[in-house]
């Protein structure tokens, strides 16, 4: 079993239900500005895993789905390996800085 935080959710959970829960959250907090980050690419997996393809599909759905909420901004995490640690799972300080900007 692969467990990598948000990547695990994308692979093991129905993406439609996760978008449904996200929508419910957005509807409950309409007076709050919310930033939703996309799921980052997982560089520490073997190339034959289709996890990253599922992540791309989920991110596309998430970005399109969040457009209906005016109080929500979608932060697209760049899929650039130089922003991640050698293992490929966590962002480096430089990666975090780039995302914050």
N, CA and C atoms as a LAMMPS dump frame, in Angstrom:
ITEM: TIMESTEP
0
ITEM: NUMBER OF ATOMS
303
ITEM: BOX BOUNDS ff ff ff
-5.0000000000000000e+02 5.0000000000000000e+02
-5.0000000000000000e+02 5.0000000000000000e+02
-5.0000000000000000e+02 5.0000000000000000e+02
ITEM: ATOMS id mol type element x y z
1 1 1 N 0.847 -1.176 0
2 1 2 C 0 0 0
3 1 3 C 0.895 1.242 0
4 2 1 N 0.593 2.179 -0.856
5 2 2 C 1.352 3.422 -0.944
6 2 3 C 0.619 4.485 -0.139
7 3 1 N 1.308 5.115 0.784
8 3 2 C 0.699 6.179 1.565
9 3 3 C 1.588 7.408 1.493
10 4 1 N 1.192 8.38 0.718
11 4 2 C 1.945 9.611 0.564
12 4 3 C 1.035 10.813 0.706
13 5 1 N 0.336 10.924 1.812
14 5 2 C -0.495 12.094 2.086
15 5 3 C -1.549 12.321 1.034
16 6 1 N -1.502 13.495 0.401
17 6 2 C -2.508 13.872 -0.593
18 6 3 C -2.479 12.936 -1.791
19 7 1 N -1.297 12.443 -2.152
20 7 2 C -1.193 11.513 -3.275
21 7 3 C -1.955 10.235 -2.958
22 8 1 N -1.897 9.793 -1.714
23 8 2 C -2.642 8.607 -1.288
24 8 3 C -4.135 8.828 -1.462
25 9 1 N -4.613 10.013 -1.116
26 9 2 C -6.034 10.339 -1.259
27 9 3 C -6.445 10.275 -2.718
28 10 1 N -5.63 10.805 -3.602
29 10 2 C -5.942 10.809 -5.034
30 10 3 C -6.017 9.388 -5.572
31 11 1 N -5.12 8.522 -5.127
32 11 2 C -5.07 7.166 -5.673
33 11 3 C -6.105 6.224 -5.071
34 12 1 N -6.406 6.39 -3.803
35 12 2 C -7.278 5.444 -3.123
36 12 3 C -8.708 5.921 -2.95
37 13 1 N -8.931 7.191 -3.15
38 13 2 C -10.26 7.736 -2.904
39 13 3 C -10.892 8.148 -4.233
40 14 1 N -12.179 8.064 -4.295
41 14 2 C -12.888 8.52 -5.477
42 14 3 C -12.726 10.032 -5.581
43 15 1 N -12.16 10.512 -6.683
44 15 2 C -11.9 11.944 -6.815
45 15 3 C -13.186 12.756 -6.802
46 16 1 N -14.258 12.175 -7.308
47 16 2 C -15.535 12.904 -7.304
48 16 3 C -16.025 13.155 -5.876
49 17 1 N -15.857 12.175 -5.001
50 17 2 C -16.294 12.381 -3.621
51 17 3 C -15.393 13.386 -2.909
52 18 1 N -14.104 13.395 -3.225
53 18 2 C -13.232 14.385 -2.593
54 18 3 C -13.566 15.787 -3.077
55 19 1 N -13.942 15.936 -4.347
56 19 2 C -14.374 17.235 -4.855
57 19 3 C -15.702 17.652 -4.221
58 20 1 N -16.547 16.683 -3.967
59 20 2 C -17.834 16.96 -3.306
60 20 3 C -17.591 17.514 -1.9
61 21 1 N -16.697 16.879 -1.148
62 21 2 C -16.39 17.35 0.205
63 21 3 C -15.733 18.725 0.175
64 22 1 N -14.901 18.953 -0.825
65 22 2 C -14.27 20.26 -0.97
66 22 3 C -15.319 21.322 -1.263
67 23 1 N -16.276 21.007 -2.118
68 23 2 C -17.362 21.941 -2.426
69 23 3 C -18.192 22.261 -1.191
70 24 1 N -18.494 21.248 -0.406
71 24 2 C -19.252 21.472 0.824
72 24 3 C -18.495 22.408 1.76
73 25 1 N -17.188 22.203 1.857
74 25 2 C -16.364 23.066 2.695
75 25 3 C -16.414 24.504 2.19
76 26 1 N -16.294 24.675 0.878
77 26 2 C -16.323 26.014 0.277
78 26 3 C -17.666 26.706 0.533
79 27 1 N -18.747 25.945 0.447
80 27 2 C -20.08 26.508 0.671
81 27 3 C -20.3 26.889 2.13
82 28 1 N -19.654 26.176 3.05
83 28 2 C -19.799 26.478 4.473
84 28 3 C -18.999 27.706 4.901
85 29 1 N -17.971 28.055 4.159
86 29 2 C -17.093 29.16 4.546
87 29 3 C -17.001 30.21 3.442
88 30 1 N -18.136 30.716 3.022
89 30 2 C -18.18 31.684 1.919
90 30 3 C -17.635 33.055 2.294
91 31 1 N -17.551 33.355 3.58
92 31 2 C -17.058 34.667 4.004
93 31 3 C -15.569 34.641 4.346
94 32 1 N -14.904 33.549 3.981
95 32 2 C -13.484 33.39 4.259
96 32 3 C -12.736 33.196 2.946
97 33 1 N -11.634 33.887 2.776
98 33 2 C -10.786 33.661 1.601
99 33 3 C -10.017 32.359 1.806
100 34 1 N -10.079 31.492 0.82
101 34 2 C -9.481 30.16 0.945
102 34 3 C -8.512 29.925 -0.206
103 35 1 N -7.363 29.356 0.118
104 35 2 C -6.378 28.961 -0.89
105 35 3 C -6.339 27.441 -0.913
106 36 1 N -6.572 26.869 -2.082
107 36 2 C -6.523 25.425 -2.26
108 36 3 C -5.295 25.116 -3.107
109 37 1 N -4.42 24.272 -2.601
110 37 2 C -3.211 23.892 -3.337
111 37 3 C -3.449 22.582 -4.08
112 38 1 N -2.903 22.497 -5.272
113 38 2 C -2.984 21.253 -6.032
114 38 3 C -2.065 20.219 -5.39
115 39 1 N -2.274 18.981 -5.733
116 39 2 C -1.454 17.888 -5.21
117 39 3 C -0.14 17.87 -5.993
118 40 1 N 1 17.869 -5.292
119 40 2 C 2.272 17.878 -6.013
120 40 3 C 2.592 16.531 -6.65
121 41 1 N 3.41 16.579 -7.668
122 41 2 C 3.942 15.405 -8.357
123 41 3 C 4.748 14.599 -7.349
124 42 1 N 4.741 13.295 -7.452
125 42 2 C 5.47 12.444 -6.513
126 42 3 C 6.706 11.878 -7.216
127 43 1 N 7.87 12.443 -6.93
128 43 2 C 9.098 12.062 -7.619
129 43 3 C 9.774 10.83 -7.037
130 44 1 N 9.349 10.347 -5.892
131 44 2 C 10.029 9.214 -5.266
132 44 3 C 9.456 7.858 -5.658
133 45 1 N 8.55 7.826 -6.599
134 45 2 C 7.962 6.559 -7.054
135 45 3 C 8.667 6.061 -8.31
136 46 1 N 8.618 4.772 -8.499
137 46 2 C 9.166 4.185 -9.72
138 46 3 C 8.362 4.679 -10.928
139 47 1 N 9.019 4.813 -12.079
140 47 2 C 8.328 5.356 -13.262
141 47 3 C 7.107 4.56 -13.716
142 48 1 N 7.033 3.262 -13.37
143 48 2 C 5.908 2.457 -13.845
144 48 3 C 4.63 2.65 -13.024
145 49 1 N 4.665 3.415 -11.936
146 49 2 C 3.455 3.717 -11.182
147 49 3 C 2.64 4.76 -11.937
148 50 1 N 1.335 4.586 -11.948
149 50 2 C 0.482 5.561 -12.633
150 50 3 C -0.048 6.618 -11.673
151 51 1 N 0.54 6.715 -10.507
152 51 2 C 0.096 7.656 -9.483
153 51 3 C 0.121 9.087 -10.009
154 52 1 N 1.208 9.453 -10.667
155 52 2 C 1.337 10.828 -11.129
156 52 3 C 0.331 11.181 -12.22
157 53 1 N -0.081 10.204 -13.004
158 53 2 C -1.134 10.452 -13.991
159 53 3 C -2.456 10.748 -13.283
160 54 1 N -2.721 10.021 -12.213
161 54 2 C -3.934 10.264 -11.422
162 54 3 C -3.874 11.632 -10.75
163 55 1 N -2.695 12.018 -10.298
164 55 2 C -2.516 13.334 -9.684
165 55 3 C -2.809 14.429 -10.71
166 56 1 N -2.306 14.277 -11.924
167 56 2 C -2.57 15.266 -12.978
168 56 3 C -4.063 15.391 -13.261
169 57 1 N -4.749 14.254 -13.373
170 57 2 C -6.197 14.267 -13.631
171 57 3 C -6.942 14.955 -12.486
172 58 1 N -6.564 14.614 -11.253
173 58 2 C -7.226 15.205 -10.101
174 58 3 C -6.996 16.713 -10.057
175 59 1 N -5.766 17.145 -10.297
176 59 2 C -5.454 18.577 -10.268
177 59 3 C -6.252 19.339 -11.316
178 60 1 N -6.417 18.752 -12.494
179 60 2 C -7.197 19.39 -13.56
180 60 3 C -8.644 19.552 -13.108
181 61 1 N -9.212 18.474 -12.551
182 61 2 C -10.596 18.534 -12.053
183 61 3 C -10.733 19.555 -10.924
184 62 1 N -9.763 19.555 -10.023
185 62 2 C -9.803 20.473 -8.889
186 62 3 C -9.778 21.924 -9.355
187 63 1 N -8.876 22.252 -10.265
188 63 2 C -8.775 23.634 -10.761
189 63 3 C -10.07 24.077 -11.438
190 64 1 N -10.625 23.219 -12.257
191 64 2 C -11.887 23.555 -12.932
192 64 3 C -13.044 23.676 -11.949
193 65 1 N -13.057 22.819 -10.961
194 65 2 C -14.143 22.81 -9.977
195 65 3 C -14.099 24.05 -9.08
196 66 1 N -12.927 24.507 -8.743
197 66 2 C -12.781 25.642 -7.821
198 66 3 C -13.098 26.989 -8.476
199 67 1 N -13.203 27.024 -9.8
200 67 2 C -13.509 28.28 -10.503
201 67 3 C -14.88 28.841 -10.118
202 68 1 N -15.777 27.998 -9.647
203 68 2 C -17.127 28.46 -9.314
204 68 3 C -17.195 29.202 -7.982
205 69 1 N -16.124 29.162 -7.22
206 69 2 C -16.106 29.812 -5.912
207 69 3 C -15.247 31.069 -5.966
208 70 1 N -15.9 32.223 -5.841
209 70 2 C -15.19 33.505 -5.944
210 70 3 C -14.231 33.733 -4.79
211 71 1 N -14.496 33.148 -3.643
212 71 2 C -13.651 33.351 -2.463
213 71 3 C -12.488 32.355 -2.389
214 72 1 N -12.312 31.568 -3.439
215 72 2 C -11.277 30.534 -3.454
216 72 3 C -10.224 30.827 -4.52
217 73 1 N -8.964 30.686 -4.152
218 73 2 C -7.85 30.798 -5.085
219 73 3 C -7.163 29.444 -5.139
220 74 1 N -6.848 28.984 -6.341
221 74 2 C -6.158 27.71 -6.489
222 74 3 C -4.675 27.97 -6.703
223 75 1 N -3.86 27.404 -5.845
224 75 2 C -2.406 27.52 -5.93
225 75 3 C -1.886 26.292 -6.66
226 76 1 N -1.377 26.493 -7.85
227 76 2 C -0.873 25.374 -8.642
228 76 3 C 0.589 25.12 -8.28
229 77 1 N 0.841 23.951 -7.703
230 77 2 C 2.196 23.557 -7.339
231 77 3 C 2.917 23.125 -8.619
232 78 1 N 4.033 23.763 -8.91
233 78 2 C 4.79 23.425 -10.117
234 78 3 C 5.439 22.053 -9.979
235 79 1 N 5.427 21.298 -11.062
236 79 2 C 6.042 19.975 -11.073
237 79 3 C 7.483 20.079 -11.557
238 80 1 N 8.325 20.671 -10.717
239 80 2 C 9.72 20.845 -11.05
240 80 3 C 10.545 20.138 -9.986
241 81 1 N 11.309 19.153 -10.399
242 81 2 C 12.045 18.314 -9.453
243 81 3 C 13.023 19.108 -8.589
244 82 1 N 13.502 20.24 -9.083
245 82 2 C 14.481 20.999 -8.301
246 82 3 C 13.857 21.644 -7.058
247 83 1 N 12.538 21.657 -6.956
248 83 2 C 11.86 22.204 -5.784
249 83 3 C 11.683 21.168 -4.676
250 84 1 N 12.058 19.926 -4.939
251 84 2 C 11.839 18.838 -3.994
252 84 3 C 13.159 18.285 -3.465
253 85 1 N 13.087 17.607 -2.329
254 85 2 C 14.269 16.983 -1.74
255 85 3 C 14.75 15.844 -2.633
256 86 1 N 15.924 15.302 -2.327
257 86 2 C 16.482 14.198 -3.123
258 86 3 C 15.515 13.032 -3.22
259 87 1 N 14.852 12.738 -2.128
260 87 2 C 13.894 11.631 -2.124
261 87 3 C 12.674 11.948 -2.98
262 88 1 N 12.372 13.228 -3.135
263 88 2 C 11.282 13.619 -4.019
264 88 3 C 9.926 13.748 -3.372
265 89 1 N 9.871 13.602 -2.061
266 89 2 C 8.578 13.617 -1.385
267 89 3 C 8.247 14.978 -0.786
268 90 1 N 9.256 15.68 -0.283
269 90 2 C 9.026 16.948 0.404
270 90 3 C 9.64 18.111 -0.364
271 91 1 N 9.046 19.282 -0.185
272 91 2 C 9.592 20.485 -0.805
273 91 3 C 10.84 20.945 -0.058
274 92 1 N 11.799 21.489 -0.806
275 92 2 C 12.969 22.103 -0.183
276 92 3 C 12.594 23.511 0.242
277 93 1 N 13.495 24.176 0.944
278 93 2 C 13.265 25.565 1.321
279 93 3 C 13.065 26.432 0.095
280 94 1 N 13.868 26.181 -0.94
281 94 2 C 13.747 26.921 -2.192
282 94 3 C 12.383 26.674 -2.835
283 95 1 N 11.933 25.421 -2.832
284 95 2 C 10.614 25.089 -3.395
285 95 3 C 9.485 25.782 -2.67
286 96 1 N 9.57 25.81 -1.346
287 96 2 C 8.543 26.497 -0.547
288 96 3 C 8.542 27.995 -0.839
289 97 1 N 9.738 28.551 -1.005
290 97 2 C 9.844 29.982 -1.3
291 97 3 C 9.211 30.318 -2.646
292 98 1 N 9.473 29.493 -3.644
293 98 2 C 8.905 29.712 -4.983
294 98 3 C 7.384 29.628 -4.941
295 99 1 N 6.862 28.656 -4.223
296 99 2 C 5.408 28.494 -4.131
297 99 3 C 4.771 29.682 -3.411
298 100 1 N 5.423 30.157 -2.371
299 100 2 C 4.88 31.306 -1.622
300 100 3 C 4.827 32.564 -2.459
301 101 1 N 5.759 32.712 -3.367
302 101 2 C 5.772 33.909 -4.208
303 101 3 C 4.687 33.822 -5.245
